Amino acid sequence: MIRRSTQILTVLALSGLLAACATSPTGRSQMILKSDDELAAQAAQQFAEMKAALPLSTDRATIDYIACVTNYIVNELEPPYSDIEWELAIFDEDSVNAFAMPGGKIGVHTGVLKAAQNQHQLAAVIGHEVAHVTARHANERASRVPLTGVGVQVAAVLLGGGNQGATYTAYETLKAGEALGLTLPFNRGQESEADVIGLDYMAKAGFDPREAVPLWQNMAKESGGAPAEVLSTHPSSSTRIDQLVSRFGSTLPLYNEARARGLNPDCQPPAKIPGVD
Ligand SMILES: [Zn+2]
């Protein structure tokens, strides 16, 4: 068994891919396989396809509102994430959903405004999505998915002999897994981590982190079992709330510091929330 895993690592190296152990912002160890640049390029392409295929909001007030909150959060990021070009797409979709992709692509469905009832609550959603990007969750996920396939494929080819064949198969398997890695839901650990980091982000930007509690309660209520990214694989609502509340001791000082620095966001919600009569 040791021999087999050595061979898999060799094959990966031959494929020109770099496998690395990394540490997430909350100290969790991560397996990062893909280059961040490569993943960002793929995400940019997929994001462009989504923008072409799905209806984008044309409501100026809605766009300005979501962009305002997003700007406040992105402006407080540190390098390297303060240096990337964040892009926000607002989809005219009733579903309560939002998502983020490597390279700084954020998608928000207008239906989110049914759950996010003020700028602080919207900031909890945006902070959570930005955290998925800065914690490199998609890279971790894209790395996890094809690795499983590589193990199986390479073992099969090696039984038949021929190192060239093994290299080719591993490479092809990784390629085939890429789209999958970009679209699968995040796992529970990643969702919890995005909550924790997102809470810090909203607080640093001057949004009240305590509003994350009603936000996630509204989310659970509004989505009604729909497969929202922000809910799909998350621990139960009460576990999520408990975790958020347990973080207030460290996030409230961040919020107070931001306010003391003069950060006092005043993003105005649209007079009419899409999908709400
Ligand atoms: Zn999430």
py3Dmol code that shows the C-alpha trace and the ligand (Angstrom):
import py3Dmol

protein = """\
ATOM      1  CA  MET A   1       0.000   0.000   0.000  1.00  0.00           C
ATOM      2  CA  ILE A   2       2.884   2.340   0.756  1.00  0.00           C
ATOM      3  CA  ARG A   3       4.338   1.552  -2.626  1.00  0.00           C
ATOM      4  CA  ARG A   4       1.105   2.416  -4.361  1.00  0.00           C
ATOM      5  CA  SER A   5       0.766   5.834  -2.745  1.00  0.00           C
ATOM      6  CA  THR A   6       4.373   6.632  -3.589  1.00  0.00           C
ATOM      7  CA  GLN A   7       3.607   5.882  -7.199  1.00  0.00           C
ATOM      8  CA  ILE A   8       0.529   8.077  -7.163  1.00  0.00           C
ATOM      9  CA  LEU A   9       2.547  11.004  -5.849  1.00  0.00           C
ATOM     10  CA  THR A  10       5.178  10.391  -8.515  1.00  0.00           C
ATOM     11  CA  VAL A  11       2.545  10.386 -11.202  1.00  0.00           C
ATOM     12  CA  LEU A  12       1.125  13.635  -9.942  1.00  0.00           C
ATOM     13  CA  ALA A  13       4.560  15.184 -10.028  1.00  0.00           C
ATOM     14  CA  LEU A  14       5.076  13.950 -13.582  1.00  0.00           C
ATOM     15  CA  SER A  15       1.791  15.538 -14.560  1.00  0.00           C
ATOM     16  CA  GLY A  16       3.259  18.874 -13.581  1.00  0.00           C
ATOM     17  CA  LEU A  17       0.792  19.358 -10.751  1.00  0.00           C
ATOM     18  CA  LEU A  18       1.844  20.574  -7.383  1.00  0.00           C
ATOM     19  CA  ALA A  19       0.326  18.928  -4.333  1.00  0.00           C
ATOM     20  CA  ALA A  20       0.778  20.873  -1.149  1.00  0.00           C
ATOM     21  CA  CYS A  21      -0.358  20.835   2.424  1.00  0.00           C
ATOM     22  CA  ALA A  22      -1.629  24.218   3.465  1.00  0.00           C
ATOM     23  CA  THR A  23      -3.300  25.691   6.519  1.00  0.00           C
ATOM     24  CA  SER A  24      -6.679  27.380   6.329  1.00  0.00           C
ATOM     25  CA  PRO A  25      -7.221  30.774   8.020  1.00  0.00           C
ATOM     26  CA  THR A  26      -8.675  29.050  11.089  1.00  0.00           C
ATOM     27  CA  GLY A  27      -5.748  26.622  11.338  1.00  0.00           C
ATOM     28  CA  ARG A  28      -7.300  23.585   9.691  1.00  0.00           C
ATOM     29  CA  SER A  29      -4.850  21.614   7.535  1.00  0.00           C
ATOM     30  CA  GLN A  30      -5.785  21.530   3.866  1.00  0.00           C
ATOM     31  CA  MET A  31      -4.698  19.505   0.876  1.00  0.00           C
ATOM     32  CA  ILE A  32      -4.182  21.945  -1.977  1.00  0.00           C
ATOM     33  CA  LEU A  33      -3.474  20.299  -5.295  1.00  0.00           C
ATOM     34  CA  LYS A  34      -4.268  22.785  -7.989  1.00  0.00           C
ATOM     35  CA  SER A  35      -2.672  26.083  -8.836  1.00  0.00           C
ATOM     36  CA  ASP A  36      -4.853  28.950  -7.610  1.00  0.00           C
ATOM     37  CA  ASP A  37      -4.314  30.737 -10.924  1.00  0.00           C
ATOM     38  CA  GLU A  38      -5.482  27.751 -12.943  1.00  0.00           C
ATOM     39  CA  LEU A  39      -8.591  27.347 -10.822  1.00  0.00           C
ATOM     40  CA  ALA A  40      -9.337  31.077 -11.023  1.00  0.00           C
ATOM     41  CA  ALA A  41      -9.112  30.941 -14.815  1.00  0.00           C
ATOM     42  CA  GLN A  42     -11.581  28.050 -14.930  1.00  0.00           C
ATOM     43  CA  ALA A  43     -13.901  29.832 -12.517  1.00  0.00           C
ATOM     44  CA  ALA A  44     -13.783  32.996 -14.622  1.00  0.00           C
ATOM     45  CA  GLN A  45     -14.891  30.996 -17.635  1.00  0.00           C
ATOM     46  CA  GLN A  46     -17.698  29.301 -15.758  1.00  0.00           C
ATOM     47  CA  PHE A  47     -18.800  32.619 -14.248  1.00  0.00           C
ATOM     48  CA  ALA A  48     -18.917  34.182 -17.729  1.00  0.00           C
ATOM     49  CA  GLU A  49     -21.080  31.291 -18.934  1.00  0.00           C
ATOM     50  CA  MET A  50     -23.472  31.754 -16.022  1.00  0.00           C
ATOM     51  CA  LYS A  51     -23.753  35.474 -16.700  1.00  0.00           C
ATOM     52  CA  ALA A  52     -24.599  34.720 -20.325  1.00  0.00           C
ATOM     53  CA  ALA A  53     -27.126  32.014 -19.491  1.00  0.00           C
ATOM     54  CA  LEU A  54     -28.950  33.379 -16.439  1.00  0.00           C
ATOM     55  CA  PRO A  55     -30.983  36.577 -16.114  1.00  0.00           C
ATOM     56  CA  LEU A  56     -29.025  39.394 -14.488  1.00  0.00           C
ATOM     57  CA  SER A  57     -30.820  41.952 -12.349  1.00  0.00           C
ATOM     58  CA  THR A  58     -31.506  45.252 -14.081  1.00  0.00           C
ATOM     59  CA  ASP A  59     -32.874  46.957 -10.987  1.00  0.00           C
ATOM     60  CA  ARG A  60     -30.474  49.796 -10.217  1.00  0.00           C
ATOM     61  CA  ALA A  61     -31.419  50.111  -6.539  1.00  0.00           C
ATOM     62  CA  THR A  62     -30.942  46.382  -5.935  1.00  0.00           C
ATOM     63  CA  ILE A  63     -27.614  46.315  -7.759  1.00  0.00           C
ATOM     64  CA  ASP A  64     -26.325  49.392  -5.904  1.00  0.00           C
ATOM     65  CA  TYR A  65     -27.379  47.996  -2.545  1.00  0.00           C
ATOM     66  CA  ILE A  66     -25.683  44.596  -2.932  1.00  0.00           C
ATOM     67  CA  ALA A  67     -22.603  46.211  -4.501  1.00  0.00           C
ATOM     68  CA  CYS A  68     -22.396  48.701  -1.614  1.00  0.00           C
ATOM     69  CA  VAL A  69     -22.296  45.962   1.030  1.00  0.00           C
ATOM     70  CA  THR A  70     -19.860  43.871  -1.031  1.00  0.00           C
ATOM     71  CA  ASN A  71     -17.525  46.831  -1.488  1.00  0.00           C
ATOM     72  CA  TYR A  72     -17.366  47.525   2.227  1.00  0.00           C
ATOM     73  CA  ILE A  73     -16.334  43.924   2.905  1.00  0.00           C
ATOM     74  CA  VAL A  74     -13.858  43.546   0.049  1.00  0.00           C
ATOM     75  CA  ASN A  75     -12.227  46.874   0.975  1.00  0.00           C
ATOM     76  CA  GLU A  76     -11.188  45.478   4.361  1.00  0.00           C
ATOM     77  CA  LEU A  77      -9.442  42.378   2.991  1.00  0.00           C
ATOM     78  CA  GLU A  78      -5.705  41.940   3.253  1.00  0.00           C
ATOM     79  CA  PRO A  79      -3.230  40.877   0.549  1.00  0.00           C
ATOM     80  CA  PRO A  80      -3.365  38.862  -1.603  1.00  0.00           C
ATOM     81  CA  TYR A  81      -7.163  39.090  -1.568  1.00  0.00           C
ATOM     82  CA  SER A  82      -7.203  42.879  -1.440  1.00  0.00           C
ATOM     83  CA  ASP A  83      -5.302  42.854  -4.738  1.00  0.00           C
ATOM     84  CA  ILE A  84      -7.547  40.622  -6.817  1.00  0.00           C
ATOM     85  CA  GLU A  85     -10.337  42.007  -8.941  1.00  0.00           C
ATOM     86  CA  TRP A  86     -13.534  40.967  -7.210  1.00  0.00           C
ATOM     87  CA  GLU A  87     -16.535  40.623  -9.435  1.00  0.00           C
ATOM     88  CA  LEU A  88     -20.152  40.584  -8.361  1.00  0.00           C
ATOM     89  CA  ALA A  89     -23.033  39.276 -10.472  1.00  0.00           C
ATOM     90  CA  ILE A  90     -26.588  39.787  -9.275  1.00  0.00           C
ATOM     91  CA  PHE A  91     -28.950  37.250 -10.771  1.00  0.00           C
ATOM     92  CA  ASP A  92     -32.650  37.986 -11.025  1.00  0.00           C
ATOM     93  CA  GLU A  93     -33.627  34.731  -9.352  1.00  0.00           C
ATOM     94  CA  ASP A  94     -36.172  34.215  -6.583  1.00  0.00           C
ATOM     95  CA  SER A  95     -34.217  31.427  -4.899  1.00  0.00           C
ATOM     96  CA  VAL A  96     -32.466  32.307  -1.645  1.00  0.00           C
ATOM     97  CA  ASN A  97     -28.926  31.604  -2.762  1.00  0.00           C
ATOM     98  CA  ALA A  98     -25.475  33.057  -3.197  1.00  0.00           C
ATOM     99  CA  PHE A  99     -22.159  31.535  -4.219  1.00  0.00           C
ATOM    100  CA  ALA A 100     -18.487  32.330  -4.611  1.00  0.00           C
ATOM    101  CA  MET A 101     -15.804  31.082  -6.969  1.00  0.00           C
ATOM    102  CA  PRO A 102     -11.990  31.181  -6.955  1.00  0.00           C
ATOM    103  CA  GLY A 103     -10.422  34.379  -8.213  1.00  0.00           C
ATOM    104  CA  GLY A 104     -13.059  36.519  -6.476  1.00  0.00           C
ATOM    105  CA  LYS A 105     -16.303  35.852  -8.349  1.00  0.00           C
ATOM    106  CA  ILE A 106     -19.421  36.331  -6.242  1.00  0.00           C
ATOM    107  CA  GLY A 107     -22.937  35.524  -7.385  1.00  0.00           C
ATOM    108  CA  VAL A 108     -26.002  36.680  -5.467  1.00  0.00           C
ATOM    109  CA  HIS A 109     -29.586  35.776  -6.300  1.00  0.00           C
ATOM    110  CA  THR A 110     -31.991  38.648  -5.652  1.00  0.00           C
ATOM    111  CA  GLY A 111     -34.016  36.138  -3.597  1.00  0.00           C
ATOM    112  CA  VAL A 112     -31.373  36.494  -0.878  1.00  0.00           C
ATOM    113  CA  LEU A 113     -32.984  39.823   0.011  1.00  0.00           C
ATOM    114  CA  LYS A 114     -36.029  37.939   1.270  1.00  0.00           C
ATOM    115  CA  ALA A 115     -33.824  36.544   4.050  1.00  0.00           C
ATOM    116  CA  ALA A 116     -31.276  39.358   4.429  1.00  0.00           C
ATOM    117  CA  GLN A 117     -33.551  42.008   5.851  1.00  0.00           C
ATOM    118  CA  ASN A 118     -31.007  44.786   6.374  1.00  0.00           C
ATOM    119  CA  GLN A 119     -27.463  45.681   5.303  1.00  0.00           C
ATOM    120  CA  HIS A 120     -25.906  43.855   8.269  1.00  0.00           C
ATOM    121  CA  GLN A 121     -27.679  40.628   7.398  1.00  0.00           C
ATOM    122  CA  LEU A 122     -26.688  40.960   3.760  1.00  0.00           C
ATOM    123  CA  ALA A 123     -23.107  41.511   4.939  1.00  0.00           C
ATOM    124  CA  ALA A 124     -23.296  38.159   6.763  1.00  0.00           C
ATOM    125  CA  VAL A 125     -24.082  36.460   3.440  1.00  0.00           C
ATOM    126  CA  ILE A 126     -21.384  38.321   1.504  1.00  0.00           C
ATOM    127  CA  GLY A 127     -18.805  37.785   4.262  1.00  0.00           C
ATOM    128  CA  HIS A 128     -19.562  34.054   4.205  1.00  0.00           C
ATOM    129  CA  GLU A 129     -19.122  33.885   0.417  1.00  0.00           C
ATOM    130  CA  VAL A 130     -15.914  35.938   0.415  1.00  0.00           C
ATOM    131  CA  ALA A 131     -14.578  33.611   3.118  1.00  0.00           C
ATOM    132  CA  HIS A 132     -15.069  30.586   0.853  1.00  0.00           C
ATOM    133  CA  VAL A 133     -12.705  32.312  -1.591  1.00  0.00           C
ATOM    134  CA  THR A 134     -10.048  33.468   0.873  1.00  0.00           C
ATOM    135  CA  ALA A 135     -10.014  30.087   2.645  1.00  0.00           C
ATOM    136  CA  ARG A 136      -9.456  28.441  -0.771  1.00  0.00           C
ATOM    137  CA  HIS A 137     -12.351  26.074  -0.253  1.00  0.00           C
ATOM    138  CA  ALA A 138     -12.924  25.411  -3.953  1.00  0.00           C
ATOM    139  CA  ASN A 139      -9.277  24.502  -4.418  1.00  0.00           C
ATOM    140  CA  GLU A 140      -9.490  22.137  -1.483  1.00  0.00           C
ATOM    141  CA  ARG A 141     -12.659  20.628  -2.921  1.00  0.00           C
ATOM    142  CA  ALA A 142     -11.293  20.390  -6.468  1.00  0.00           C
ATOM    143  CA  SER A 143      -8.246  18.690  -5.002  1.00  0.00           C
ATOM    144  CA  ARG A 144     -10.268  16.208  -3.038  1.00  0.00           C
ATOM    145  CA  VAL A 145     -12.532  15.084  -5.845  1.00  0.00           C
ATOM    146  CA  PRO A 146     -10.050  13.991  -8.509  1.00  0.00           C
ATOM    147  CA  LEU A 147      -7.616  12.511  -5.972  1.00  0.00           C
ATOM    148  CA  THR A 148     -10.079   9.745  -5.218  1.00  0.00           C
ATOM    149  CA  GLY A 149     -10.375   8.984  -8.914  1.00  0.00           C
ATOM    150  CA  VAL A 150      -6.637   9.143  -9.440  1.00  0.00           C
ATOM    151  CA  GLY A 151      -6.036   6.488  -6.809  1.00  0.00           C
ATOM    152  CA  VAL A 152      -8.379   4.059  -8.501  1.00  0.00           C
ATOM    153  CA  GLN A 153      -7.347   4.840 -12.064  1.00  0.00           C
ATOM    154  CA  VAL A 154      -3.621   4.776 -11.480  1.00  0.00           C
ATOM    155  CA  ALA A 155      -3.818   1.502  -9.589  1.00  0.00           C
ATOM    156  CA  ALA A 156      -5.695  -0.080 -12.490  1.00  0.00           C
ATOM    157  CA  VAL A 157      -3.224   1.129 -15.088  1.00  0.00           C
ATOM    158  CA  LEU A 158      -0.206   0.122 -13.031  1.00  0.00           C
ATOM    159  CA  LEU A 159      -1.530  -3.412 -12.824  1.00  0.00           C
ATOM    160  CA  GLY A 160      -1.357  -3.488 -16.609  1.00  0.00           C
ATOM    161  CA  GLY A 161       2.139  -2.007 -16.485  1.00  0.00           C
ATOM    162  CA  GLY A 162       3.521   1.041 -18.220  1.00  0.00           C
ATOM    163  CA  ASN A 163       4.360   4.273 -16.458  1.00  0.00           C
ATOM    164  CA  GLN A 164       3.478   6.421 -19.468  1.00  0.00           C
ATOM    165  CA  GLY A 165      -0.065   5.136 -19.357  1.00  0.00           C
ATOM    166  CA  ALA A 166      -0.360   5.876 -15.662  1.00  0.00           C
ATOM    167  CA  THR A 167       0.743   9.447 -16.158  1.00  0.00           C
ATOM    168  CA  TYR A 168      -1.742   9.994 -18.917  1.00  0.00           C
ATOM    169  CA  THR A 169      -4.608   8.490 -16.966  1.00  0.00           C
ATOM    170  CA  ALA A 170      -3.923  10.528 -13.853  1.00  0.00           C
ATOM    171  CA  TYR A 171      -3.774  13.695 -15.885  1.00  0.00           C
ATOM    172  CA  GLU A 172      -6.975  12.916 -17.745  1.00  0.00           C
ATOM    173  CA  THR A 173      -8.751  12.025 -14.527  1.00  0.00           C
ATOM    174  CA  LEU A 174      -7.727  15.306 -12.968  1.00  0.00           C
ATOM    175  CA  LYS A 175      -8.954  17.180 -16.015  1.00  0.00           C
ATOM    176  CA  ALA A 176     -12.279  15.355 -15.926  1.00  0.00           C
ATOM    177  CA  GLY A 177     -12.733  16.186 -12.251  1.00  0.00           C
ATOM    178  CA  GLU A 178     -12.220  19.895 -12.617  1.00  0.00           C
ATOM    179  CA  ALA A 179     -15.750  20.857 -13.541  1.00  0.00           C
ATOM    180  CA  LEU A 180     -17.015  18.658 -10.747  1.00  0.00           C
ATOM    181  CA  GLY A 181     -14.721  20.302  -8.237  1.00  0.00           C
ATOM    182  CA  LEU A 182     -16.046  23.706  -9.132  1.00  0.00           C
ATOM    183  CA  THR A 183     -19.679  22.838  -8.771  1.00  0.00           C
ATOM    184  CA  LEU A 184     -19.941  20.457  -5.828  1.00  0.00           C
ATOM    185  CA  PRO A 185     -21.268  21.848  -2.553  1.00  0.00           C
ATOM    186  CA  PHE A 186     -18.802  22.676   0.166  1.00  0.00           C
ATOM    187  CA  ASN A 187     -18.567  20.315   3.107  1.00  0.00           C
ATOM    188  CA  ARG A 188     -19.677  21.032   6.640  1.00  0.00           C
ATOM    189  CA  GLY A 189     -16.253  21.954   7.935  1.00  0.00           C
ATOM    190  CA  GLN A 190     -15.854  24.459   5.137  1.00  0.00           C
ATOM    191  CA  GLU A 191     -19.318  25.923   5.751  1.00  0.00           C
ATOM    192  CA  SER A 192     -18.575  26.366   9.452  1.00  0.00           C
ATOM    193  CA  GLU A 193     -15.252  27.953   8.631  1.00  0.00           C
ATOM    194  CA  ALA A 194     -16.884  30.345   6.145  1.00  0.00           C
ATOM    195  CA  ASP A 195     -19.336  31.362   8.886  1.00  0.00           C
ATOM    196  CA  VAL A 196     -16.531  32.100  11.349  1.00  0.00           C
ATOM    197  CA  ILE A 197     -14.324  33.998   8.906  1.00  0.00           C
ATOM    198  CA  GLY A 198     -17.319  35.756   7.361  1.00  0.00           C
ATOM    199  CA  LEU A 199     -18.347  37.019  10.772  1.00  0.00           C
ATOM    200  CA  ASP A 200     -14.928  38.649  11.189  1.00  0.00           C
ATOM    201  CA  TYR A 201     -15.152  40.170   7.723  1.00  0.00           C
ATOM    202  CA  MET A 202     -18.523  41.793   8.318  1.00  0.00           C
ATOM    203  CA  ALA A 203     -17.402  43.105  11.713  1.00  0.00           C
ATOM    204  CA  LYS A 204     -14.178  44.580  10.299  1.00  0.00           C
ATOM    205  CA  ALA A 205     -16.251  46.365   7.661  1.00  0.00           C
ATOM    206  CA  GLY A 206     -18.474  47.966  10.295  1.00  0.00           C
ATOM    207  CA  PHE A 207     -21.484  45.667  10.050  1.00  0.00           C
ATOM    208  CA  ASP A 208     -23.021  44.340  13.260  1.00  0.00           C
ATOM    209  CA  PRO A 209     -22.018  40.661  13.562  1.00  0.00           C
ATOM    210  CA  ARG A 210     -24.949  39.963  15.898  1.00  0.00           C
ATOM    211  CA  GLU A 211     -27.212  40.301  12.843  1.00  0.00           C
ATOM    212  CA  ALA A 212     -25.748  37.059  11.487  1.00  0.00           C
ATOM    213  CA  VAL A 213     -28.004  35.173  13.898  1.00  0.00           C
ATOM    214  CA  PRO A 214     -31.368  36.386  12.528  1.00  0.00           C
ATOM    215  CA  LEU A 215     -29.909  36.147   9.017  1.00  0.00           C
ATOM    216  CA  TRP A 216     -29.213  32.417   9.228  1.00  0.00           C
ATOM    217  CA  GLN A 217     -32.535  31.873  10.957  1.00  0.00           C
ATOM    218  CA  ASN A 218     -34.276  33.680   8.076  1.00  0.00           C
ATOM    219  CA  MET A 219     -32.230  31.695   5.583  1.00  0.00           C
ATOM    220  CA  ALA A 220     -33.369  28.391   7.031  1.00  0.00           C
ATOM    221  CA  LYS A 221     -36.983  29.595   7.032  1.00  0.00           C
ATOM    222  CA  GLU A 222     -37.004  31.190   3.561  1.00  0.00           C
ATOM    223  CA  SER A 223     -35.184  28.487   1.666  1.00  0.00           C
ATOM    224  CA  GLY A 224     -37.753  25.887   2.705  1.00  0.00           C
ATOM    225  CA  GLY A 225     -35.491  22.957   1.911  1.00  0.00           C
ATOM    226  CA  ALA A 226     -34.272  24.390  -1.405  1.00  0.00           C
ATOM    227  CA  PRO A 227     -30.685  23.469  -2.228  1.00  0.00           C
ATOM    228  CA  ALA A 228     -29.127  26.812  -1.324  1.00  0.00           C
ATOM    229  CA  GLU A 229     -25.326  26.754  -1.320  1.00  0.00           C
ATOM    230  CA  VAL A 230     -25.352  28.393   2.071  1.00  0.00           C
ATOM    231  CA  LEU A 231     -27.492  25.677   3.588  1.00  0.00           C
ATOM    232  CA  SER A 232     -26.963  22.494   1.627  1.00  0.00           C
ATOM    233  CA  THR A 233     -24.326  20.790   3.675  1.00  0.00           C
ATOM    234  CA  HIS A 234     -24.371  22.846   6.794  1.00  0.00           C
ATOM    235  CA  PRO A 235     -24.789  21.594  10.323  1.00  0.00           C
ATOM    236  CA  SER A 236     -28.222  22.107  11.803  1.00  0.00           C
ATOM    237  CA  SER A 237     -29.428  25.634  12.234  1.00  0.00           C
ATOM    238  CA  SER A 238     -29.038  25.541  16.023  1.00  0.00           C
ATOM    239  CA  THR A 239     -25.436  24.325  15.774  1.00  0.00           C
ATOM    240  CA  ARG A 240     -24.715  27.131  13.365  1.00  0.00           C
ATOM    241  CA  ILE A 241     -26.285  29.753  15.634  1.00  0.00           C
ATOM    242  CA  ASP A 242     -24.416  28.399  18.692  1.00  0.00           C
ATOM    243  CA  GLN A 243     -21.141  28.687  16.846  1.00  0.00           C
ATOM    244  CA  LEU A 244     -21.860  32.254  15.759  1.00  0.00           C
ATOM    245  CA  VAL A 245     -22.840  33.348  19.255  1.00  0.00           C
ATOM    246  CA  SER A 246     -19.692  31.738  20.678  1.00  0.00           C
ATOM    247  CA  ARG A 247     -17.640  34.021  18.399  1.00  0.00           C
ATOM    248  CA  PHE A 248     -19.177  37.306  19.528  1.00  0.00           C
ATOM    249  CA  GLY A 249     -16.489  37.806  22.190  1.00  0.00           C
ATOM    250  CA  SER A 250     -13.851  38.183  19.489  1.00  0.00           C
ATOM    251  CA  THR A 251     -15.947  39.722  16.703  1.00  0.00           C
ATOM    252  CA  LEU A 252     -17.679  42.488  18.640  1.00  0.00           C
ATOM    253  CA  PRO A 253     -14.327  44.202  19.407  1.00  0.00           C
ATOM    254  CA  LEU A 254     -13.571  44.114  15.657  1.00  0.00           C
ATOM    255  CA  TYR A 255     -16.921  45.741  15.010  1.00  0.00           C
ATOM    256  CA  ASN A 256     -16.308  48.411  17.662  1.00  0.00           C
ATOM    257  CA  GLU A 257     -12.835  49.131  16.261  1.00  0.00           C
ATOM    258  CA  ALA A 258     -14.267  49.528  12.764  1.00  0.00           C
ATOM    259  CA  ARG A 259     -16.874  51.962  14.031  1.00  0.00           C
ATOM    260  CA  ALA A 260     -14.176  53.868  15.940  1.00  0.00           C
ATOM    261  CA  ARG A 261     -12.214  54.147  12.683  1.00  0.00           C
ATOM    262  CA  GLY A 262     -15.251  55.798  11.143  1.00  0.00           C
ATOM    263  CA  LEU A 263     -16.542  52.805   9.206  1.00  0.00           C
ATOM    264  CA  ASN A 264     -20.263  53.265   9.364  1.00  0.00           C
ATOM    265  CA  PRO A 265     -21.841  51.643   6.286  1.00  0.00           C
ATOM    266  CA  ASP A 266     -25.091  53.118   5.075  1.00  0.00           C
ATOM    267  CA  CYS A 267     -26.128  50.872   2.193  1.00  0.00           C
ATOM    268  CA  GLN A 268     -29.732  51.581   1.255  1.00  0.00           C
ATOM    269  CA  PRO A 269     -31.963  48.616   0.421  1.00  0.00           C
ATOM    270  CA  PRO A 270     -34.309  49.006  -2.561  1.00  0.00           C
ATOM    271  CA  ALA A 271     -37.792  50.271  -1.709  1.00  0.00           C
ATOM    272  CA  LYS A 272     -39.217  47.105  -3.188  1.00  0.00           C
ATOM    273  CA  ILE A 273     -37.525  43.796  -2.435  1.00  0.00           C
ATOM    274  CA  PRO A 274     -37.632  41.491  -5.478  1.00  0.00           C
ATOM    275  CA  GLY A 275     -39.995  38.581  -4.952  1.00  0.00           C
ATOM    276  CA  VAL A 276     -41.704  40.205  -1.965  1.00  0.00           C
ATOM    277  CA  ASP A 277     -45.160  41.733  -2.446  1.00  0.00           C
TER     278      ASP A 277
END
"""
ligand_1 = """\
1
ZN
Zn -21.176 28.429 2.104
"""
view = py3Dmol.view(width=600, height=400)
view.addModel(protein, "pdb")
view.setStyle({"model": 0}, {"cartoon": {"style": "trace"}})
view.addModel(ligand_1, "xyz")
view.setStyle({"model": 1}, {"stick": {}})
view.zoomTo()
view.show()
